[in-house]
Amino acid sequence: NLSWSFGINSNIPVYNLYDEDRQVVVYACAHTAVIHDFILNRQRHLQGHCSCISCLCVSEDRRWIATADRGPESLIIIWDSFSGIPVHTIFDSHPEGGVVAICLSLNAKYLATVGGEAVQRVCIWDWTTANAKPICYTDLDPQFGLQNYIAFNFQDQTQLVTNSETQVVFYKWSSSHMDFIAPPLNDKTFNKPVGEFSQSVFDFSTTRALTGTSAGKLVVWDTIYPSLVKSASSIQPHRKKALKLMHIQKDAITVLTTHERYFVTGDVRGHVKFYDQRLQLVNWYSSLNLAPVRSISFSTCPPVSASEKTRYPQDCSIKGNQFAVSNFILSTSDSVVLHVNTDGTVLKKYLQEPSEAVHALTCHPCQPFIAIGSYNGLLKVWNYEARNQFISRMFGKGKGLHCLSYDPKGFLLGAGFTDGSVYILDAVTLEDEIAEPFKYARGAITHISFSHDSQYLATADKEFTVTLFKMTPKKNGVSWEYLGRYRSHYKTIQNLIFGIHLDNNEPRLLSLGMDRMLVEYDLINSSKGNIQIYSTHRIEQSSVPQCLAWYPPVIKECFLLVANDHYKMKLYNETTKMCRKTLLGPTFGSPVRKMEILPTYDEESGKGFLTYITDDKVGLQMLPLDGNPHKSIALICHPDGVSNLACSYDGRCVFTAGGDDCTVFMWETNLQALEAVVSLGGDAMIPFYGLLQGGQDGALFKELENYFYYAQIRHQGIDTMETRQVSTHIPLKEIPFIMRALGYYPSEQEVENMLNEVKFSEYVNTGKQLSCINLEDFIKLYINHRPAFGLFMEELQHSFQVLGFTNDKGEKVVHREDLLHLLQSRGEPMTEEEIAEYLSTLMGLNPEGGCSELGNYDFTGAPDFLEQEITEEITTDVFATHILGLPYSVNAIEEINENLELNSF
């Protein structure tokens, strides 16, 4: 459950919902709208979107909140601000591009939206009815530019205005039709530079409309009146033209709104100015020290009448009367939300959040603190139980925080920056613990970690290099010194973790890279300038490892847990690095990118949990791992991508960072709910039968069962006439044959991993190796090892992209000789006889399609046959249909997928 949100989407307006005794605002955080009560220090989360919220608005009385997104299945949701309950949802309002701008009419009955399509559409919705279609709509000329702002005329809700940076458009709509006009305006119109348009509003008492520009000017629009007007009904109020271009200030206007009888502007210098109907300056707030203003929202509570007891600022009149207006909320481009109490000009900063990407995230090892760092150099430590900020520090320009880590004792905080520098800070004061930061890397620091005894600090950077620092005792205390660097990988380092040698309690350090290499460093024998490598193991063949963790002691053996991009989780012996088990991991749209073990495992029951993130989701996985799909759950946390994960010291909370969405979410874990899901999913083999097509009564299970018992016959001898001994087990050597018969074609390394998995499965308990497997264990083995989603033509196409060249027809092809050479020299090399046997069998050299199962293959004539049957240039289609015998070519499958996509729209 989402418990708290840190951060704000500074591109979306912040609205003031209540004031006086309560100070409540609503703003957007990734795909969630947040109603934040700053007096009670509470948040209410409006969750319903699957994509990041692109626009938000509230009704004039602050009762209704409308949110919309630009995702592939975009939604518009109307919320009750009192209860936080969604009261109406509009599906597929703008299916081709989502919604870029939204507003509610004065009576909140009508909703206007602007789509993000290539040809933008403006729609009017009556959301109070059950009608799922707009009342009316119109399509705009793409030459108008991207219309990104929309507003109703509160005096006449049948009028609208939208604008892009280059064009303002006025609308008039009825129950069945919408008309619009786009009056021309450029620098030649008034012989003055206009600038780019920002926002537009209607005058509250006349037919005028105003538009703010980046040149500090206001465009005054007014209705065009024909010379001969027969009746008032013949006047078309939306037909306007630019009458004036008024230069009211030097700075670019970013916000233009109205309040009572005033026009209000916000600009790039953080100033707020009030103008009367004659566009004369009445009052301004110029000492707020803010970044460019993104939104201004006034309280619905009227101001206290000016008197001797009030301390409103003076207006610009000669008398200098008190300028009494309602309190208001400002939001800025650097994610600051400021409350202005106009009586006395009392400023209160509600929020000061990261304005750039948030990747750095770490939890205190024994206290309820979360440290959050962003690319704008802001480091904040929150007490997540009290929901308040503990301390913060702003680093200099160019000091973007990329990773953070507390030491196991909670006294130090290590920080890695985008410029390659490393800081060691006091965890309480955030002051430097070293005289000068370490600066040995030329690229960003991607990982940082302390050893269990806080004696070592290791970092990894974008240059695929591991750097080691060591604490050394001094007369006046301790200091940190640089030990050395080692470029141990040739691709991105995915993980860097410390562990403990069980025999001597000394620290050990491991790194895992996209190069599929698991490297362990020899810390004991390393000296200054000489980092030693203890071991290097290639742990994958084709899949790419994503993350690494120490498997908790829910079983008797000690393992390393690795998740890869093929949706598999693998257990490796921590000493020999042998793959001991392969298991089906969470399959929620993308592979596991990072995981953390929750410190809640129970040694008596053998139960534990880990939390993980995928590309856009956060989830929980119950331990021990066995491939049961009901043991994992996930939900969307950051639709545009989740970049980091951390869990609290007690395992009750999980934190996710959204990277470019500048937000961090805190999630409360409900482990009992996951246990209930596992129980409801069935016991023993029931969950695994559900992963077979058709289940236990399906054709695949029957086929598997037949192969299993045929393997017994095959092992006992096909030609024997003796009485058969029916058993519930088969020898391990029969496993690869049944796997291939079922359509899973493991490599020799994968076969070895499967056999080792079964062979050593009971070794720790009995000290003996198994030599056979029963049907239920074989089903689990098959489900856990086979490809999670079958074979994809994209993989075949990628292989030809890498290995082939482009012929005269523009096709990617591989020469026949090159293919045969690659099969004999790369990967797991095959002999010439093996290649001839396999290709001849696939292409039907014998009438039966191949040789007898237990017979010997006759190599005679095979080379000539292959040269005759296989074309000199092999395309993906030839390889798929002619050699592999697949029912569809690559191009045919692409056409099917395109048709399916078109039908879905």
TIVEX-669938 format. One record per residue (C-alpha): residue in one letter; x, y, z. Coordinates in pm, whole numbers, plus 50000, padded with zeros to 5 digits. Layout:
REM TIVEX-669938
aXYZ/...
//
This chain:
REM TIVEX-669938
n500005000050000/l501255034649911/s501915051950241/w503745084350159/s505115102849861/f508245124149850/g508585148549562/i506345166349318/n505835169848944/s506815206348902/n505395207648547/i501815204048674/p500005231548872/v499525229749248/y496045239249370/n494985253549704/l492015233149830/y491465247450179/d492935274850390/e492485292150728/d492365264350989/r493465237950734/q496165241650471/v495525215550206/v496875214349852/v496695189349569/y499565181649333/a500795154049105/c503425127849189/a504175104248897/h500865085848833/t499295096549163/a497555128449270/v498335137749631/i496025157049863/h498435169750127/d497235184250458/f500215203250599/i498575210650935/l497735174351014/n500765161850819/r498665136950622/q498505126150262/r495645111150067/h496665093949746/l494395094149443/q495475062449264/g493925051048940/h496245059948653/c498635035248495/s500695063048337/c502145095048474/i499595122748523/s499995148448247/c497485174648364/l495355182848666/c492665208548745/v490115216049016/s486635230949010/e486115266849119/d484585255549449/r487465230549501/r485015201549534/w486075182449224/i489525172749101/a490175161348743/t493315142248644/a494425128348307/d497435110648158/r499105104847822/g499635067147844/p498675040647588/e495345035547768/s494865071047888/l492265079048150/i490425109648273/i489315106048635/i487085129448833/w487655127649209/d485695139749509/s488205161149698/f486355155850027/s486565117950027/g489285111049769/i486965086949589/p486815085949206/v483305094649094/h483675092348718/t486195077648474/i486445084748102/f488235057647906/d490025062447574/s489275099447557/h492255105847330/p493575070947243/e496305082447006/g498125106547235/g496455110447573/v495505143747727/v497835173947741/a495485200147889/i492285199548091/c489905223748265/l486475224448431/s483725249748369/l482575273848638/n479705251248747/a481975220448713/k479425203548487/y481575203948174/l485085192248118/a487265204147830/t490295184347713/v493035188747456/g494555157047313/g498155149747235/e497515134846891/a499435144746579/v496215162046477/q495055175646810/r491435172146914/v489565194747156/c486625177947330/i483815188747561/w482505162647808/d479455162448032/w480975140548301/t477845141748520/t476035118348280/a476725082448177/n477585093147822/a481005079047733/k481415101547430/p482115138847415/i479285163347355/c481245178647071/y484775180746944/t486915195946673/d490275187946518/l492995214146489/d495515222046220/p498975208746317/q500395242246202/f498905257546518/g501615240146721/l501075218547028/q498155234047216/n499125228747580/y496815251847776/i493025254947789/a490595276947983/f486845282647998/n485225316647987/f483615317648331/q481055343248206/d480025320947917/q480905284247946/t480305278947575/q483535297747505/l487045283747533/v490585294447462/t493685273347404/n497195282647310/s500505268447204/e503775287547204/t502905302646865/q499115302846826/v496045312047028/v492715295746935/f489215306647045/y486205283347045/k482445284647058/w480585252147120/s477055239247141/s475485205447208/s476385192646863/h479015215046713/m482255233146793/d483605262046592/f486995278446633/i489095306746500/a492865311046514/p493555348546479/p496945356646326/l499595374346531/n503325377946469/d506095402846514/k504945422446208/t501405427746336/f502405455846574/n506035458946458/k507105445646795/p508465412046909/v505625391447057/g507515362847217/e506165328147288/f502675324347436/s502405309847786/q498795310947916/s495535327547823/v492505339448021/f489175356347955/d488355390048105/f485825386448386/s483555414848279/t484065421947908/t484545403447581/r488315406647605/a490855378947646/l494515381347744/t497575360547664/g500945362747840/t504175360147644/s507855352947704/a508665388847609/g506875401947918/k503875413447719/l500135408547729/v498205403347407/v494745418947431/w492155401447218/d488635413647156/t485595403146960/i485315414046599/y482075433446547/p480685434946190/s479975469646054/l476295461246007/v474885441746299/k471235432246255/s470865415946594/a472905406346896/s472515369746805/s474565374946491/i477655384046695/q480125355446719/p482045361647045/h484845337146967/r485825356346654/k488535377646805/k491605396046690/a494625411046860/l493885447346948/k496915455847161/l500305442747259/m501095457547598/h504625455947737/i503905453648109/q507215440048239/k510725429948135/d510605393548243/a508915364748065/i505405357448190/t505015320748281/v501605321648455/l498525342648383/t495365339348592/t492565360248741/h491495366449097/e488495387349192/r488905418948978/y492625414848910/f494825399048648/v497715380548815/t501025371348654/g503975349848759/d507295352848581/v510695336748538/r512195356848825/g509695343349074/h507735376149097/v503945378249132/k502185409349004/f498605421649017/y497025443348745/d493645460448733/q491235460348440/r493175488348273/l496265466248303/q497915490248541/l500155475748810/v498415475049148/n500775454449362/w503635429949335/y505625404549535/s509235406949422/s511195395149725/l510115358749730/n513485346249600/l511925319549383/a512665301949056/p510255306448761/v506645304248875/r504675274448741/s501285280048908/i499375304149131/s496305292549323/f494255314549554/s492345304349861/t488565303149837/c488365321050173/p487945358750127/p490585380950288/v490005398750615/s488935434550548/a491775459450569/s491935478150900/e494425491751147/k494985456551278/t495855441750940/r499265444150775/y498575440050407/p501155454950168/q500405488950020/d499135491749667/c500615514149398/s498125542649441/i499135576749572/k497295569949897/g499065536849941/n496005517850060/q496355482950198/f496105457149923/a493875429650062/v493665397349863/s493215361149957/n496155339650057/f497705320249772/i499955291149686/l502895293249446/s504715264649278/t507965268649091/s510065250948832/d512515238849099/s509775220349291/v509145246049564/v505615250849698/l505225283349890/h502235295750090/v501825333650103/n499705348050385/t498985382350242/d498215397650583/g501755406250683/t503275388150383/v504085357450588/l505865331450375/k505805294550455/k507645269450240/y505465238450228/l507685217949998/q511215219949861/e511695188349662/p514175175749402/s513825193049067/e516005168148881/a516225130348857/v516215110149180/h518335078549178/a520135079249514/l518225061449789/t519195043250108/c517655034350444/h519305037150785/p520265002650922/c518645007151264/q516525039051267/p513525051151065/f515505073850833/i515565074650455/a518235094350266/i517245107449922/g519615124149676/s518935140249340/y520835152949039/n520355189149145/g522615182249445/l519885181249711/l520395155149985/k517515150950230/v517115127550524/w513545120250629/n512115104350939/y509595082850756/e507705073051071/a507145109151181/r506745120150816/n509035149850855/q512405161150727/f515305153950962/i518115172850787/s519185183450440/r522235195650254/m522615212549917/f525815204549731/g527405227549476/k526595231149110/g527375200148907/k527265177749215/g524485154049122/l523915125649367/h523705091749200/c524025066649485/l523975065749865/s524765040150133/y524785039850513/d527465019950684/p526104989850884/k526475008551214/g524575038951088/f527325063951172/l528455072150818/l526765079850490/g528635073550165/a527615094149862/g528575088749498/f528195117449252/t527735120748877/d531115137848842/g532915107548988/s533535121649335/v532895102249655/y531925118749984/i531895102550328/l529475121450552/d528415121050913/a525055103650911/v523515128451158/t524925162251054/l525745154450688/e529085171550739/d532195158550564/e534155131450747/i537135135250514/a539065166950438/e538575164350063/p536225141849868/f537795113049677/k537945118749302/y539435089749112/a536685081548861/r536035101048543/g532465088548513/a529495087948748/i529605066149057/t526885040149004/h527215018749319/i528545024249667/s528704999849958/f530274995250303/s531594962650443/h529864947050745/d532594959450981/s532714994350822/q536404989650743/y536014990650364/l534095012550121/a533745001449760/t532375020249459/a531655011749098/d531525037248818/k530405040448457/e533875030948338/f533244995348464/t535815000348739/v535684990949107/t537425014249353/l538275004249709/f538795026250014/k539895015250359/m539565029750706/t542925033650883/p543545042351248/k545235075351330/k546395091951651/n543425115451649/g540905089251542/v540465072551204/s540735083250843/w539855069150506/e542465062550242/y542365052149880/l543375015749831/g543145010849455/r541055006149140/y540454976348914/r538654975648577/s537224941348632/h534394942948374/y534054953348012/k530354961948040/t528134980048290/i528484968548651/q525044957848769/n525764951449138/l528454956449398/i527964939249734/f529934930250041/g529554897050221/i531134878150509/h533494848450507/l531774823750737/d535024807950856/n536854839450969/n534194867250965/e536314887450721/p534574908650457/r534344897250098/l533484918649793/l531744907949472/s530734926249156/l528354915048883/g528424929448530/m526404929048213/d529374910448067/r527984880448263/m531034879448485/l530844874948863/v534084887849015/e535234882949374/y538064904349509/d540824892949743/l540624919650013/i543104903050251/n545934902449997/s545144936049839/s547414965249915/k547565001649820/g547645004449443/n547314966849403/i543774952849414/q543784914949387/i541154893249219/y540164861749405/s538024845649134/t536184853248811/h533264832648684/r531084835748376/i527694827348520/e525444830648212/q525564820747846/s522864840747667/s520864858347937/v522174889948103/p522324891348483/q520454920948631/c521054920349005/l522674901149287/a521854894349653/w522854870849934/y520204844349971/p518894844450331/p519304813550552/v515844799650480/i517634767750373/k520754750650510/e523084760050225/c524594794250154/f523824807949810/l524124838649593/l520874848649426/v521054862849072/a518124874848860/n518544876648482/d516724892448190/h515064859148095/y512814861148401/k514894835248586/m516334835448935/k519394813948991/l521064801849309/y524864798649297/n527064781749554/e528784810449734/t532164792849723/t532344773649396/k529904796449207/m528254765149065/c524654770748953/r522654749449194/k519124759249106/t517224777748834/l513754790848914/l511034809748737/g511034845448867/p508314871848867/t506844877248521/f505214911348534/g506044927348202/s509804931148249/p512584912648433/v513654919648789/r516104948948784/k516984950949153/m516074931649468/e516504934849842/i516034908050106/l513584918950375/p515034914150725/t511944894750834/y512884858550762/d511974832351020/e514554804651061/e512064781551234/s509404782950964/g511904787250682/k509904816450543/g511394848450413/f510594876250169/l512374897749918/t511254929449746/y512124937549387/i511574962649111/t511054957648739/d511014985148477/d507925001548626/k506694979648913/v507534971049272/g506764936849411/l507164911149686/q508444875549652/m507984848849915/l510934826650003/p512154800049962/l512014802549584/d510464773249400/g508864787849086/n505354790349233/p503794820249048/h501494828049342/k504484836149562/s505094869449387/i502974900349339/a503684934249183/l502014967549115/i502864998448916/c505015022749114/h506625046048857/p505145042848504/d508055061148338/g510595038548506/v511735029848856/s515445035348915/n516185023849269/l514885004049564/a515495003949940/c513834987050235/s513574998050597/y515594981950873/d512514963151002/g511154953250660/r507844971050713/c508424997350443/v509814996750091/f510955027949905/t511155032749529/a512795061149335/g511335071649002/g514425086548838/d513285113448597/d509865117348763/c511695132349066/t509625112949319/v510095086449586/f507235064849710/m507005047150044/w505095014350042/e503924994950346/t504424957450313/n501574933850396/l503264900050420/q500164882750555/a498274892050240/l500924875550024/e500824844450239/a497054843350191/v497494845649813/v499934816449824/s497474795850029/l494594803449793/g496754793849495/g496784757549601/d499154732849761/a501794709449626/m501704707149244/i498484726749177/p500244760049104/f502674742848867/y499964724548675/g498434758548608/l501604768748422/l501164740348173/q498964748047874/g495604732047948/g496554723648305/q496604688448443/d493884677648197/g495534693847895/a497304678247600/l500724690847712/f500524672848044/k499434640647876/e502284643947627/l504774650447908/e503504620248097/n503844598347789/y507414609947727/f508254603848092/y507174567548083/y508624562347735/a511974573247881/q511714543948122/i511184520247830/r514044536347643/h516344532247942/q515374495447990/g515844488447618/i513344491647339/d513994457447183/t513824436547502/m511044410947551/e511434409247928/t508734421048168/r508824458848209/q509494473548553/v507224503948582/s508694530148812/t507884565148929/h511434576948847/i513664580248542/p517474582648527/l518924617648512/k520514611248171/e517004609548017/i516124645148124/p517564663947822/f515794640747575/i512374646847728/m513064684347746/r513824685447373/a510794664047293/l508664689747477/g510064718347266/y512694731847504/y516174729647356/p518764735747630/s522414741647560/e525004717547698/q525684741747984/e521984743548065/v521774705548059/e524654703848304/n522914729248530/m519724708548528/l521514676448611/n523524693048890/e520344708149031/v518734674249070/k521934655649159/f522804678249455/s519274686949567/e519484664549878/y523224664649927/v523234688350224/n520694666550408/t521824631450319/g525364635350187/k524344615549877/q523814624949513/l520554616049340/s520624595949021/c516934597348924/i513944620648927/n510184615548969/l507404630148754/e506434658848986/d510004670749029/f510504668048653/i507474690248590/k508924716448825/l512294713348655/y510714717948311/i508634748248415/n511534765348588/h514074759948309/r512064764447990/p511844799747840/a509304819848039/f507444831547728/g508564806947464/l510784815947170/f510554849847000/m511254857946638/e512894890046757/e515754869346900/l516304852946562/q516204886746388/h518704900946637/s521084872146570/f521004879446197/q521514916646267/v524694908246460/l526084879946247/g524884888945899/f525274915745635/t522864934445409/n522484920545058/d521394938444741/k517724934444838/g518224951345172/e517824918745366/k520014907245651/v521664874645539/v524364850545655/h526564831245412/r526174793645428/e529914788945485/d529884815245761/l526984797945937/l528714764145927/h531974779746048/l530224797346339/l528494765246447/q531854747446459/s533894774846628/r531764796946853/g529624791347163/e529434753947224/p531224741546910/m529794712046717/t531714687446503/e531164685446130/e529394651946177/e527034666746437/i526174696146214/a525514672945921/e523344650046135/y521264678046288/l520714697745967/s519954666345768/t517434655746028/l515794689946032/m515574691545652/g514454655545598/l517374637045439/n515694603745528/p512054595145445/e511264593745818/g512734628545868/g515844616046047/c517714585746169/s516544558446401/e516594570446762/l519114544746881/g520844538746551/n524044553346412/y523994582246170/d525414576545821/f527494607245732/t527874597045364/g526474622745120/a525444647545385/p527804676145280/d526604674644919/f523004673345034/l523444703845259/e525174723644984/q522344715244748/e519454722044987/i520754752745174/t520984784744973/e524264803544965/e522684833845136/i520454825045430/t517804850245538/t515784849345858/d512764835845668/v514814808145505/f516304798545839/a512934798946017/t510794780545761/h513194759745550/i515734748745812/l513914750146146/g510544741245993/l508584767746182/p504994772546059/y505374810246005/s508064831745855/v509394862246035/n507634885945796/a504344867345832/i504504869846212/e505224907246186/e502134911545967/i500024892046219/n501284913846505/e500544945646309/n497004933646236/l496474925246603/e497614960346701/l495274976246447/n492354955046567/s493054965346926/f492505001846829/
//
